[in-house]
Amino acid sequence: MAWSTKKTWGGIAAGAGVLVIVFIGLAGRDHVPDGRAVRIVHQDLIASITSNGKVEPINPFVLRAQYPTFVRHVEVTEGQAVRKNQPLLILDDADIHAELAEARADLVTAKEDLRAARAGGPPDQVADLTGDLDKARIDVRNYQRMQETLRKLVAQHAATQDELDQNQALLSRAEATLESIQQRKDDLARRSGTDAERDQLRVAQAKAQITSLEQKAQSAVLNAPVAGTLYSLPVHNGDYVQTGDVVAQLADLRQVRVRAFVDEPDLGWLAAGQAVEVMWDAMPSRVWQGVTEEIPRQVVPRGNRSVAEVLCSVDNSKLELLPNVNVNVRIVVRESHDALVVPRAAVRIHGGQHYVFVLAGNTVHQHAIETGISSATRYQVLSGLSEGDRVVLPGDLNLHDGMTVRPTDVELPQ
């Protein structure tokens, strides 16, 4: 009985030993981590810059109110395609026509005053002075003739000296009267000369005011200067507008410009004529094509970024992109066809040197590589790898040279 008990406990101990060995083996096996492996292949590689931007019309036409008034009637709706010279809206012009009538009356008065001034003064005053002057001259001539006659008669003792002296006094008074009237007429002529300059200026000012008011009256009806799309109409019937207020904006939107905001570190890759792709969140399935036009010459702050504004011409033949909307921009800066590529996630950098972990069986080995252009997901490999090599994606692994992994092949990320 005792021997049987000992035999049973021995069997149990032996079984436990086997289990321990199995567990140890399994535990040792579990220490080999899983690793995702990617095979190196040749692919076309596109290096690009992604950023945000804003859509702008290339040749916008901005219509402004020419005088303060109310909007009488809006003839169109925002977003509408319009013809050249098509009426867009009508402004109230009652006050302008009242001012125009007053200015025309002022012009008539100024012209009459100018004619009078050029004639020497008001017609009635000029006529009175001319009549008085003619009469005074006649009086002077009469007294002068009488004086000559009396002088001869006195010499012949046919008239007295007293009669001669009395006539001389009358002649002196007549000459003084003539001089006074002439002086008044000369003064009126001088004043009229000054008045003529003033009235000529009044005429010019009245004409200028009439021209300005006529232009304002014509601007009461705002017509489309070109055929295009009315992309902004900020006013409604009955709105009050001030001089210079924008009342409509339109442009030919078949070709638009995108102002892309590129971060400073990416500026060295830019050049004119590079391909551009534009995406708009409102139409996620659409991509618009364009090219870079103008490369920036300065960097400006934008929020917490330092950016350069890159102008891009974009085809908008279907009139889907709207001015002032925010878009995403992708600028293709470099391309390499049939390049040897490696996933960006597989590349480590230390001291400026790029390296990857290459699989040889189940063992990884650190390899230095030389890289070329890159995209968001891949690097071009110039040296250090060959087509068909398998590299390990680090993931959560702390890879090191000579490490053993259980590889699982995955597709090369796009």
C-alpha positions as a Markdown table, in Angstrom:
| # | Residue | x | y | z |
|---|---|---|---|---|
| 1 | Met | 0.0 | 0.0 | 0.0 |
| 2 | Ala | 2.8 | 2.4 | 0.9 |
| 3 | Trp | 4.6 | 1.4 | -2.3 |
| 4 | Ser | 1.5 | 2.2 | -4.4 |
| 5 | Thr | 1.2 | 5.7 | -2.8 |
| 6 | Lys | 4.9 | 6.4 | -3.6 |
| 7 | Lys | 4.4 | 5.3 | -7.2 |
| 8 | Thr | 1.4 | 7.6 | -7.6 |
| 9 | Trp | 3.2 | 10.6 | -6.3 |
| 10 | Gly | 6.2 | 9.9 | -8.5 |
| 11 | Gly | 3.9 | 9.8 | -11.6 |
| 12 | Ile | 2.4 | 13.1 | -10.6 |
| 13 | Ala | 5.9 | 14.7 | -10.1 |
| 14 | Ala | 7.0 | 13.4 | -13.5 |
| 15 | Gly | 3.9 | 14.8 | -15.2 |
| 16 | Ala | 4.5 | 18.1 | -13.6 |
| 17 | Gly | 8.0 | 18.2 | -14.8 |
| 18 | Val | 6.9 | 17.6 | -18.4 |
| 19 | Leu | 4.3 | 20.4 | -18.0 |
| 20 | Val | 7.0 | 22.8 | -16.7 |
| 21 | Ile | 9.2 | 21.9 | -19.7 |
| 22 | Val | 6.3 | 22.5 | -22.1 |
| 23 | Phe | 5.5 | 25.8 | -20.4 |
| 24 | Ile | 9.1 | 26.9 | -20.5 |
| 25 | Gly | 9.2 | 26.1 | -24.2 |
| 26 | Leu | 6.1 | 27.9 | -24.9 |
| 27 | Ala | 7.2 | 30.9 | -22.8 |
| 28 | Gly | 10.5 | 31.0 | -24.7 |
| 29 | Arg | 8.6 | 30.8 | -28.0 |
| 30 | Asp | 6.3 | 33.7 | -26.9 |
| 31 | His | 9.4 | 36.0 | -26.4 |
| 32 | Val | 9.9 | 36.1 | -30.3 |
| 33 | Pro | 7.8 | 39.2 | -31.3 |
| 34 | Asp | 5.7 | 39.5 | -34.4 |
| 35 | Gly | 6.9 | 42.0 | -37.0 |
| 36 | Arg | 5.3 | 43.3 | -40.1 |
| 37 | Ala | 7.5 | 43.1 | -43.2 |
| 38 | Val | 7.3 | 45.0 | -46.5 |
| 39 | Arg | 8.9 | 43.9 | -49.7 |
| 40 | Ile | 10.9 | 46.6 | -51.5 |
| 41 | Val | 9.6 | 47.3 | -55.1 |
| 42 | His | 9.9 | 49.9 | -57.9 |
| 43 | Gln | 7.0 | 52.4 | -58.2 |
| 44 | Asp | 6.4 | 55.9 | -59.4 |
| 45 | Leu | 6.9 | 58.4 | -56.6 |
| 46 | Ile | 5.5 | 61.9 | -56.4 |
| 47 | Ala | 6.8 | 64.4 | -53.9 |
| 48 | Ser | 4.2 | 67.1 | -53.0 |
| 49 | Ile | 3.4 | 69.9 | -50.7 |
| 50 | Thr | 0.0 | 70.0 | -49.0 |
| 51 | Ser | -1.5 | 73.1 | -47.6 |
| 52 | Asn | -4.6 | 75.2 | -47.4 |
| 53 | Gly | -5.7 | 78.0 | -49.7 |
| 54 | Lys | -8.5 | 80.4 | -50.7 |
| 55 | Val | -10.2 | 80.7 | -54.1 |
| 56 | Glu | -10.1 | 84.1 | -55.8 |
| 57 | Pro | -11.5 | 85.4 | -59.1 |
| 58 | Ile | -8.7 | 86.4 | -61.5 |
| 59 | Asn | -10.3 | 89.5 | -63.0 |
| 60 | Pro | -13.1 | 90.6 | -60.6 |
| 61 | Phe | -15.4 | 93.5 | -61.3 |
| 62 | Val | -16.5 | 95.4 | -58.2 |
| 63 | Leu | -19.5 | 97.6 | -58.5 |
| 64 | Arg | -19.9 | 100.4 | -55.9 |
| 65 | Ala | -22.6 | 103.0 | -55.0 |
| 66 | Gln | -21.7 | 106.4 | -56.4 |
| 67 | Tyr | -23.8 | 108.3 | -53.9 |
| 68 | Pro | -25.7 | 107.7 | -50.7 |
| 69 | Thr | -29.2 | 106.4 | -51.3 |
| 70 | Phe | -31.6 | 103.5 | -51.0 |
| 71 | Val | -31.6 | 100.4 | -53.1 |
| 72 | Arg | -34.8 | 100.7 | -55.1 |
| 73 | His | -34.9 | 97.2 | -56.7 |
| 74 | Val | -32.5 | 94.2 | -57.1 |
| 75 | Glu | -33.0 | 92.6 | -60.5 |
| 76 | Val | -30.8 | 89.4 | -60.1 |
| 77 | Thr | -29.8 | 86.8 | -57.5 |
| 78 | Glu | -26.4 | 85.9 | -56.1 |
| 79 | Gly | -24.7 | 83.1 | -58.0 |
| 80 | Gln | -26.6 | 83.9 | -61.2 |
| 81 | Ala | -24.8 | 84.0 | -64.6 |
| 82 | Val | -25.3 | 87.4 | -66.2 |
| 83 | Arg | -24.9 | 88.9 | -69.7 |
| 84 | Lys | -22.8 | 92.0 | -70.5 |
| 85 | Asn | -24.9 | 95.2 | -69.8 |
| 86 | Gln | -27.6 | 93.2 | -68.0 |
| 87 | Pro | -29.3 | 95.4 | -65.3 |
| 88 | Leu | -28.3 | 94.1 | -61.8 |
| 89 | Leu | -29.9 | 96.6 | -59.5 |
| 90 | Ile | -31.5 | 100.1 | -59.4 |
| 91 | Leu | -30.7 | 102.8 | -56.9 |
| 92 | Asp | -33.1 | 105.6 | -55.9 |
| 93 | Asp | -32.2 | 108.8 | -57.8 |
| 94 | Ala | -34.9 | 111.2 | -56.8 |
| 95 | Asp | -32.5 | 113.4 | -54.8 |
| 96 | Ile | -30.0 | 113.4 | -57.6 |
| 97 | His | -32.5 | 114.6 | -60.1 |
| 98 | Ala | -33.6 | 117.4 | -57.7 |
| 99 | Glu | -29.9 | 118.4 | -57.3 |
| 100 | Leu | -29.5 | 118.2 | -61.1 |
| 101 | Ala | -32.4 | 120.6 | -61.7 |
| 102 | Glu | -31.0 | 123.1 | -59.2 |
| 103 | Ala | -27.5 | 122.9 | -60.7 |
| 104 | Arg | -29.0 | 123.6 | -64.2 |
| 105 | Ala | -30.8 | 126.6 | -62.9 |
| 106 | Asp | -27.5 | 127.8 | -61.2 |
| 107 | Leu | -25.8 | 127.4 | -64.6 |
| 108 | Val | -28.4 | 129.6 | -66.4 |
| 109 | Thr | -28.0 | 132.3 | -63.7 |
| 110 | Ala | -24.2 | 132.1 | -63.8 |
| 111 | Lys | -24.2 | 132.4 | -67.6 |
| 112 | Glu | -26.4 | 135.5 | -67.5 |
| 113 | Asp | -24.2 | 137.1 | -64.8 |
| 114 | Leu | -21.1 | 136.3 | -67.0 |
| 115 | Arg | -22.7 | 137.9 | -70.1 |
| 116 | Ala | -23.5 | 141.0 | -68.0 |
| 117 | Ala | -20.0 | 141.2 | -66.5 |
| 118 | Arg | -18.4 | 140.9 | -69.9 |
| 119 | Ala | -20.7 | 143.7 | -71.1 |
| 120 | Gly | -19.3 | 146.0 | -68.4 |
| 121 | Gly | -22.0 | 145.5 | -65.8 |
| 122 | Pro | -25.8 | 145.0 | -65.3 |
| 123 | Pro | -27.5 | 146.2 | -68.5 |
| 124 | Asp | -29.7 | 148.8 | -66.7 |
| 125 | Gln | -26.8 | 150.3 | -64.9 |
| 126 | Val | -24.7 | 150.4 | -68.0 |
| 127 | Ala | -27.5 | 152.0 | -69.9 |
| 128 | Asp | -28.1 | 154.7 | -67.3 |
| 129 | Leu | -24.4 | 155.5 | -67.0 |
| 130 | Thr | -24.0 | 155.6 | -70.8 |
| 131 | Gly | -27.0 | 158.0 | -71.1 |
| 132 | Asp | -25.7 | 160.2 | -68.2 |
| 133 | Leu | -22.2 | 160.2 | -69.8 |
| 134 | Asp | -23.6 | 161.2 | -73.2 |
| 135 | Lys | -25.6 | 164.1 | -71.7 |
| 136 | Ala | -22.6 | 165.3 | -69.6 |
| 137 | Arg | -20.4 | 165.3 | -72.7 |
| 138 | Ile | -23.0 | 167.3 | -74.6 |
| 139 | Asp | -23.2 | 169.8 | -71.7 |
| 140 | Val | -19.4 | 170.2 | -71.6 |
| 141 | Arg | -19.3 | 170.7 | -75.4 |
| 142 | Asn | -22.1 | 173.3 | -75.2 |
| 143 | Tyr | -20.4 | 175.3 | -72.4 |
| 144 | Gln | -17.1 | 175.1 | -74.2 |
| 145 | Arg | -18.7 | 176.6 | -77.4 |
| 146 | Met | -20.4 | 179.2 | -75.3 |
| 147 | Gln | -17.2 | 180.0 | -73.6 |
| 148 | Glu | -15.4 | 180.7 | -76.9 |
| 149 | Thr | -18.3 | 182.8 | -78.1 |
| 150 | Leu | -18.4 | 184.9 | -74.9 |
| 151 | Arg | -14.6 | 185.4 | -75.0 |
| 152 | Lys | -14.9 | 186.9 | -78.5 |
| 153 | Leu | -17.9 | 189.0 | -77.5 |
| 154 | Val | -16.0 | 190.3 | -74.4 |
| 155 | Ala | -13.1 | 191.2 | -76.6 |
| 156 | Gln | -15.6 | 193.1 | -78.9 |
| 157 | His | -17.2 | 194.6 | -75.8 |
| 158 | Ala | -20.4 | 192.9 | -76.7 |
| 159 | Ala | -20.5 | 190.8 | -73.5 |
| 160 | Thr | -19.5 | 191.4 | -70.0 |
| 161 | Gln | -16.7 | 189.6 | -68.1 |
| 162 | Asp | -19.3 | 188.6 | -65.5 |
| 163 | Glu | -21.2 | 186.6 | -68.2 |
| 164 | Leu | -17.9 | 184.9 | -69.2 |
| 165 | Asp | -17.1 | 184.0 | -65.6 |
| 166 | Gln | -20.6 | 182.6 | -65.0 |
| 167 | Asn | -20.3 | 180.4 | -68.1 |
| 168 | Gln | -16.8 | 179.3 | -67.0 |
| 169 | Ala | -18.3 | 178.2 | -63.7 |
| 170 | Leu | -21.0 | 176.2 | -65.5 |
| 171 | Leu | -18.4 | 174.6 | -67.7 |
| 172 | Ser | -16.3 | 173.6 | -64.7 |
| 173 | Arg | -19.4 | 172.0 | -63.1 |
| 174 | Ala | -20.2 | 170.2 | -66.3 |
| 175 | Glu | -16.6 | 168.9 | -66.6 |
| 176 | Ala | -16.7 | 167.7 | -63.0 |
| 177 | Thr | -20.0 | 165.9 | -63.6 |
| 178 | Leu | -18.6 | 164.3 | -66.8 |
| 179 | Glu | -15.5 | 163.1 | -64.9 |
| 180 | Ser | -17.6 | 161.7 | -62.0 |
| 181 | Ile | -19.9 | 159.8 | -64.4 |
| 182 | Gln | -16.8 | 158.5 | -66.3 |
| 183 | Gln | -15.2 | 157.4 | -63.0 |
| 184 | Arg | -18.4 | 155.6 | -62.0 |
| 185 | Lys | -18.5 | 153.8 | -65.4 |
| 186 | Asp | -14.8 | 152.9 | -65.1 |
| 187 | Asp | -15.3 | 151.5 | -61.6 |
| 188 | Leu | -18.3 | 149.5 | -62.9 |
| 189 | Ala | -16.1 | 148.1 | -65.7 |
| 190 | Arg | -13.4 | 147.1 | -63.3 |
| 191 | Arg | -15.9 | 145.5 | -61.0 |
| 192 | Ser | -17.4 | 143.7 | -64.0 |
| 193 | Gly | -14.0 | 142.4 | -64.9 |
| 194 | Thr | -13.6 | 140.8 | -61.5 |
| 195 | Asp | -17.2 | 139.6 | -61.6 |
| 196 | Ala | -16.5 | 138.1 | -65.1 |
| 197 | Glu | -13.7 | 136.0 | -63.7 |
| 198 | Arg | -15.9 | 134.9 | -60.7 |
| 199 | Asp | -18.9 | 134.2 | -63.0 |
| 200 | Gln | -16.7 | 132.3 | -65.4 |
| 201 | Leu | -15.6 | 130.1 | -62.5 |
| 202 | Arg | -19.3 | 129.7 | -61.4 |
| 203 | Val | -20.2 | 128.6 | -64.9 |
| 204 | Ala | -17.4 | 126.0 | -65.0 |
| 205 | Gln | -18.3 | 124.7 | -61.5 |
| 206 | Ala | -22.0 | 124.5 | -62.5 |
| 207 | Lys | -21.1 | 122.5 | -65.6 |
| 208 | Ala | -18.8 | 120.2 | -63.6 |
| 209 | Gln | -21.5 | 119.6 | -61.0 |
| 210 | Ile | -24.1 | 118.9 | -63.8 |
| 211 | Thr | -21.7 | 116.4 | -65.4 |
| 212 | Ser | -21.1 | 114.7 | -62.0 |
| 213 | Leu | -24.8 | 114.6 | -61.2 |
| 214 | Glu | -25.7 | 113.2 | -64.7 |
| 215 | Gln | -23.1 | 110.5 | -64.2 |
| 216 | Lys | -24.6 | 109.7 | -60.8 |
| 217 | Ala | -28.0 | 109.6 | -62.3 |
| 218 | Gln | -26.8 | 107.2 | -65.0 |
| 219 | Ser | -25.2 | 105.1 | -62.3 |
| 220 | Ala | -28.5 | 104.6 | -60.6 |
| 221 | Val | -29.0 | 101.6 | -62.9 |
| 222 | Leu | -26.0 | 99.3 | -62.4 |
| 223 | Asn | -25.4 | 97.0 | -65.4 |
| 224 | Ala | -23.0 | 94.1 | -65.7 |
| 225 | Pro | -19.7 | 95.4 | -67.2 |
| 226 | Val | -18.9 | 91.9 | -68.6 |
| 227 | Ala | -20.6 | 88.5 | -68.9 |
| 228 | Gly | -19.8 | 86.3 | -65.9 |
| 229 | Thr | -21.1 | 85.0 | -62.6 |
| 230 | Leu | -22.5 | 87.3 | -60.0 |
| 231 | Tyr | -20.6 | 85.8 | -57.0 |
| 232 | Ser | -21.4 | 88.5 | -54.4 |
| 233 | Leu | -24.6 | 90.5 | -54.0 |
| 234 | Pro | -24.5 | 92.0 | -50.4 |
| 235 | Val | -27.6 | 94.3 | -50.8 |
| 236 | His | -31.4 | 93.9 | -50.8 |
| 237 | Asn | -34.4 | 96.0 | -51.7 |
| 238 | Gly | -34.7 | 98.9 | -49.4 |
| 239 | Asp | -31.1 | 98.8 | -48.0 |
| 240 | Tyr | -29.3 | 102.1 | -47.5 |
| 241 | Val | -25.9 | 102.4 | -49.1 |
| 242 | Gln | -23.1 | 105.0 | -48.6 |
| 243 | Thr | -20.8 | 106.3 | -51.3 |
| 244 | Gly | -18.2 | 103.6 | -52.2 |
| 245 | Asp | -20.2 | 100.7 | -50.6 |
| 246 | Val | -19.8 | 97.5 | -52.6 |
| 247 | Val | -23.2 | 96.5 | -54.1 |
| 248 | Ala | -22.1 | 93.6 | -56.4 |
| 249 | Gln | -19.1 | 91.6 | -57.5 |
| 250 | Leu | -18.8 | 89.5 | -60.7 |
| 251 | Ala | -16.2 | 87.8 | -62.8 |
| 252 | Asp | -15.7 | 85.1 | -65.4 |
| 253 | Leu | -15.2 | 82.1 | -63.0 |
| 254 | Arg | -14.2 | 79.6 | -65.6 |
| 255 | Gln | -10.7 | 80.2 | -64.6 |
| 256 | Val | -9.9 | 81.1 | -61.0 |
| 257 | Arg | -6.9 | 81.7 | -58.9 |
| 258 | Val | -6.1 | 79.8 | -55.6 |
| 259 | Arg | -3.9 | 81.6 | -53.1 |
| 260 | Ala | -2.1 | 78.7 | -51.4 |
| 261 | Phe | -0.4 | 79.3 | -48.0 |
| 262 | Val | 2.8 | 77.3 | -48.0 |
| 263 | Asp | 4.9 | 76.9 | -44.8 |
| 264 | Glu | 8.3 | 78.4 | -44.9 |
| 265 | Pro | 10.3 | 75.1 | -44.8 |
| 266 | Asp | 8.7 | 74.0 | -48.0 |
| 267 | Leu | 9.5 | 77.1 | -50.1 |
| 268 | Gly | 12.7 | 75.7 | -51.6 |
| 269 | Trp | 10.8 | 73.1 | -53.5 |
| 270 | Leu | 8.5 | 75.6 | -55.3 |
| 271 | Ala | 8.8 | 76.6 | -59.0 |
| 272 | Ala | 6.4 | 78.1 | -61.5 |
| 273 | Gly | 4.5 | 75.7 | -63.7 |
| 274 | Gln | 4.2 | 72.9 | -61.1 |
| 275 | Ala | 1.0 | 70.8 | -61.2 |
| 276 | Val | -1.6 | 71.7 | -58.6 |
| 277 | Glu | -4.6 | 69.7 | -57.2 |
| 278 | Val | -7.3 | 71.5 | -55.4 |
| 279 | Met | -9.8 | 69.8 | -53.1 |
| 280 | Trp | -12.9 | 71.3 | -51.5 |
| 281 | Asp | -14.6 | 69.7 | -48.5 |
| 282 | Ala | -18.0 | 70.7 | -49.8 |
| 283 | Met | -17.4 | 68.5 | -52.9 |
| 284 | Pro | -15.1 | 65.7 | -51.6 |
| 285 | Ser | -15.3 | 63.6 | -54.7 |
| 286 | Arg | -14.0 | 66.4 | -57.0 |
| 287 | Val | -10.4 | 67.4 | -57.7 |
| 288 | Trp | -9.6 | 70.6 | -59.7 |
| 289 | Gln | -6.4 | 70.8 | -61.7 |
| 290 | Gly | -4.1 | 73.8 | -62.0 |
| 291 | Val | -0.5 | 75.1 | -62.1 |
| 292 | Thr | 1.6 | 77.4 | -60.0 |
| 293 | Glu | 1.8 | 80.9 | -61.5 |
| 294 | Glu | 3.8 | 83.1 | -59.2 |
| 295 | Ile | 6.4 | 82.1 | -56.6 |
| 296 | Pro | 6.4 | 84.3 | -53.5 |
| 297 | Arg | 9.3 | 86.6 | -52.6 |
| 298 | Gln | 8.5 | 87.1 | -48.9 |
| 299 | Val | 7.1 | 85.2 | -45.9 |
| 300 | Val | 4.3 | 86.7 | -43.9 |
| 301 | Pro | 2.8 | 85.7 | -40.5 |
| 302 | Arg | -0.6 | 83.9 | -40.7 |
| 303 | Gly | -1.9 | 82.9 | -37.3 |
| 304 | Asn | 0.9 | 80.9 | -35.6 |
| 305 | Arg | 2.5 | 80.0 | -39.0 |
| 306 | Ser | 5.0 | 81.7 | -41.2 |
| 307 | Val | 3.8 | 81.2 | -44.8 |
| 308 | Ala | 4.3 | 82.4 | -48.3 |
| 309 | Glu | 1.3 | 83.0 | -50.6 |
| 310 | Val | 1.6 | 81.0 | -53.8 |
| 311 | Leu | -0.7 | 82.0 | -56.7 |
| 312 | Cys | -2.1 | 79.0 | -58.6 |
| 313 | Ser | -4.2 | 79.2 | -61.8 |
| 314 | Val | -7.0 | 76.6 | -61.6 |
| 315 | Asp | -9.4 | 75.3 | -64.3 |
| 316 | Asn | -13.0 | 75.9 | -63.1 |
| 317 | Ser | -14.8 | 75.3 | -66.4 |
| 318 | Lys | -17.8 | 73.8 | -64.6 |
| 319 | Leu | -18.1 | 76.9 | -62.4 |
| 320 | Glu | -18.1 | 74.7 | -59.2 |
| 321 | Leu | -15.5 | 76.5 | -57.2 |
| 322 | Leu | -16.7 | 79.8 | -55.6 |
| 323 | Pro | -14.7 | 82.8 | -54.7 |
| 324 | Asn | -13.5 | 83.1 | -51.1 |
| 325 | Val | -14.1 | 79.5 | -50.2 |
| 326 | Asn | -11.3 | 77.7 | -48.3 |
| 327 | Val | -9.7 | 74.7 | -50.1 |
| 328 | Asn | -7.0 | 72.1 | -49.6 |
| 329 | Val | -4.1 | 72.4 | -52.0 |
| 330 | Arg | -1.5 | 69.8 | -53.2 |
| 331 | Ile | 1.5 | 71.0 | -55.2 |
| 332 | Val | 3.5 | 68.4 | -57.0 |
| 333 | Val | 7.1 | 69.5 | -56.6 |
| 334 | Arg | 9.1 | 66.5 | -57.8 |
| 335 | Glu | 8.4 | 63.2 | -59.6 |
| 336 | Ser | 10.5 | 60.0 | -60.1 |
| 337 | His | 9.3 | 57.2 | -62.3 |
| 338 | Asp | 10.0 | 53.6 | -61.5 |
| 339 | Ala | 11.8 | 54.5 | -58.3 |
| 340 | Leu | 12.9 | 52.0 | -55.7 |
| 341 | Val | 10.7 | 52.9 | -52.7 |
| 342 | Val | 10.6 | 52.1 | -49.0 |
| 343 | Pro | 7.8 | 52.9 | -46.6 |
| 344 | Arg | 8.4 | 56.1 | -44.7 |
| 345 | Ala | 7.5 | 54.3 | -41.4 |
| 346 | Ala | 10.3 | 51.9 | -41.9 |
| 347 | Val | 13.0 | 54.6 | -42.1 |
| 348 | Arg | 14.8 | 55.8 | -39.0 |
| 349 | Ile | 17.2 | 58.8 | -38.8 |
| 350 | His | 20.1 | 59.2 | -36.5 |
| 351 | Gly | 22.8 | 61.8 | -36.8 |
| 352 | Gly | 21.5 | 62.7 | -40.3 |
| 353 | Gln | 21.9 | 59.1 | -41.5 |
| 354 | His | 18.8 | 57.2 | -42.7 |
| 355 | Tyr | 18.6 | 53.5 | -41.9 |
| 356 | Val | 16.2 | 50.5 | -42.0 |
| 357 | Phe | 16.0 | 47.0 | -40.5 |
| 358 | Val | 16.3 | 44.4 | -43.3 |
| 359 | Leu | 15.1 | 40.8 | -42.8 |
| 360 | Ala | 17.4 | 37.8 | -43.3 |
| 361 | Gly | 15.2 | 34.8 | -42.5 |
| 362 | Asn | 13.8 | 35.7 | -39.1 |
| 363 | Thr | 16.6 | 38.0 | -38.1 |
| 364 | Val | 16.7 | 41.8 | -38.7 |
| 365 | His | 19.9 | 43.7 | -39.6 |
| 366 | Gln | 20.4 | 47.4 | -39.6 |
| 367 | His | 21.2 | 48.8 | -43.0 |
| 368 | Ala | 22.2 | 52.4 | -43.8 |
| 369 | Ile | 20.4 | 53.8 | -46.9 |
| 370 | Glu | 20.6 | 56.9 | -49.1 |
| 371 | Thr | 17.3 | 58.6 | -49.8 |
| 372 | Gly | 16.0 | 60.8 | -52.6 |
| 373 | Ile | 12.6 | 62.5 | -52.9 |
| 374 | Ser | 9.8 | 61.5 | -50.5 |
| 375 | Ser | 6.1 | 61.6 | -50.3 |
| 376 | Ala | 3.9 | 61.5 | -47.2 |
| 377 | Thr | 4.2 | 57.7 | -47.0 |
| 378 | Arg | 7.4 | 56.7 | -49.0 |
| 379 | Tyr | 11.0 | 57.4 | -49.5 |
| 380 | Gln | 13.0 | 56.9 | -52.8 |
| 381 | Val | 16.0 | 54.7 | -52.1 |
| 382 | Leu | 19.1 | 55.7 | -54.0 |
| 383 | Ser | 21.4 | 53.1 | -52.4 |
| 384 | Gly | 21.5 | 50.5 | -49.6 |
| 385 | Leu | 18.6 | 48.3 | -50.7 |
| 386 | Ser | 17.7 | 46.1 | -53.6 |
| 387 | Glu | 14.3 | 45.2 | -55.1 |
| 388 | Gly | 12.8 | 42.3 | -53.3 |
| 389 | Asp | 14.5 | 43.1 | -49.9 |
| 390 | Arg | 12.1 | 42.9 | -47.0 |
| 391 | Val | 12.2 | 45.6 | -44.3 |
| 392 | Val | 10.5 | 45.5 | -41.0 |
| 393 | Leu | 8.0 | 48.2 | -39.9 |
| 394 | Pro | 8.9 | 49.1 | -36.3 |
| 395 | Gly | 5.3 | 49.6 | -35.0 |
| 396 | Asp | 5.6 | 49.2 | -31.3 |
| 397 | Leu | 8.8 | 47.1 | -31.5 |
| 398 | Asn | 12.1 | 48.4 | -30.2 |
| 399 | Leu | 14.1 | 46.9 | -33.1 |
| 400 | His | 17.9 | 46.4 | -32.9 |
| 401 | Asp | 20.5 | 44.7 | -35.0 |
| 402 | Gly | 20.4 | 40.9 | -34.8 |
| 403 | Met | 16.9 | 40.8 | -33.3 |
| 404 | Thr | 14.7 | 37.7 | -34.1 |
| 405 | Val | 11.1 | 38.3 | -35.2 |
| 406 | Arg | 8.2 | 36.4 | -36.6 |
| 407 | Pro | 7.6 | 38.3 | -39.9 |
| 408 | Thr | 4.2 | 38.8 | -41.5 |
| 409 | Asp | 4.2 | 40.3 | -45.0 |
| 410 | Val | 2.0 | 43.3 | -45.6 |
| 411 | Glu | 1.4 | 45.5 | -48.6 |
| 412 | Leu | 3.5 | 48.6 | -49.3 |
| 413 | Pro | 1.6 | 51.6 | -48.0 |
| 414 | Gln | 0.3 | 54.0 | -50.8 |
